[in-house]
Amino acid sequence: MTRLAVLTASAGLLALLLPAAPASAQQDPDIDCDNATVQMELTYCAEKDWQAADAKLNTAYSAAMKSMREMDADLPADLKGAAEALKEAQRAWIPYRDKACAAAGFLARGGSMEPMLIYSCLAQLTADRTQELEQLAEGLGN
């Protein structure tokens, strides 16, 4: 077998084996977040809380954006801008959230608790923003 054939066969075998590795690594561990006690579990649960909050945020943002577009549709051209204002506000809020939570992580800088503090902050600020967006989507008097 030529060297090129061996390399090609090896690359093909490697390509078949690699996709299987990440699939097993991505499986959620069996952790009861209501009874988490060790730092690894607490951090995992804080991350899950943030992911759940982020999913709710995305739903709330879509609803708020829909309301803003509807509001813009009813306004004269020179008064439109609700949807654009919301988009700009959200784009500004994301870096604020990330930097504020990175700062919160400094309370345990370099320690095993640092990621949990960051994820907990991300979850809280994201939940707060979700509530703001839900109120915006509801509008005045709804």
N, C-alpha and C positions, 0 to 999 in steps of 0.2 A: 504494500500500500504506500502510495506517495505521501510525502509530508503534507501536501495540500489536502489530500483526501482525509488524512487523520485529523487535521485541524478542522475541516468542515464537519466531519462526523462528531467531533468533540463539541463543537459549537452548537450543533443541532441537538445533541443530548443535553447540553447545559440549558438550552432554550426550553426544552421540555420539562426539565426539573425545576427551574427557577419559579415559574408561576405557582407551583404547588406550595412553596415555602411561605410566601406572604399570606396565603389564604388561612393557614392554620395559625399564623401569628396574629391575625386580625380578629380572631374569635374573642368575644367578650368573656372575661373571667367570671366565675360564679361568685360574685360579691354581693352580700346583703347590705346595701347602703344604709339601711335603717339601724344596723348594728355594727357598722364599721368601727374598728378600734385601732388598727395599726396604720402607720403613716401612708403606706402604699395604698391601702384601701380608702383612706380619707381623701387622698389626692385623686384617686380614680373617680370617686363619687363626686368630688367637686368639679372635675372635668365633665362628668356626665350631666351634672346640674347646669353647667354653662352651655353644653350642647343643646339641652332641652330648652333653655331660655333663648338661645339663638334661633332655634326653629320657630318659637313663638314670636320672636322679634320679626323674623322674615314675613310671617303671616300678617302681623300688625302693620308692618311697613307697606305691604301690598295693599291692605285695606285703606290705610291713610292716603297712599298715593292715588288710589281710585277716587277717594273723596275729593282730593285736591284737584284732580283732573276734571271731575264733575263740576266743582266750584269754578274752575277756569272756564269751562264750557258756557257757563251762565253769565260770565262777565264780559264787558266790552273789552276790546283788544288792548286798550291802554291800561286796564286794571288787572289783566291776567298775570300769572306768575306764581300761583300757589304751589303747583307741582314742582316747578324749578326751585323754589325756595326750600321745599321739603327735601328735595334731592341734595341740594347744597348743604343743608343742615345735617343730614344723615352722613354725608361724606366728611363733614367736619367732626361729627360726634365720634365716629369710629376711631380715628387716631387719638382723640382725647381719652376715650375709654381704655384703649390699649396702653397709653402712657401712664394714666392714673393707676392702672392695675399693676403695671411694672413697678411703679413707685411703691405701691402697697407691698409688693414682694420683698422690698428691702428690709421690712421688719424682721425677716428671717433670712437675710441674704446669705447664700451659700449653704443653707441648711436644708434638710429634707422637707421642711414645712413650706419653703418658699413657693414651689409650684402650686400647692394647695391654696395658699393665700392669694395667689394671682388668679387661679380659676374661680375661687369664691368671689373675689372682687368682680371678675368678668361676669359671673352669673348675676350678681346683685345689680350692677350698673345696667346690664342688658335687660333684666326684669323691670327696672325703673324706666328705662327708655321705652320698653314695650308698653307700659302703662300710659306714658305720654302719647305714644302713637295711637293707642286705642282711643284715648280721649279726643285726639285730633280727628280721627276717623268718624267719631260720633258727631262731631260738630257741636255748635251751640244749641242748647235746648233739646237735644235728643236723648 
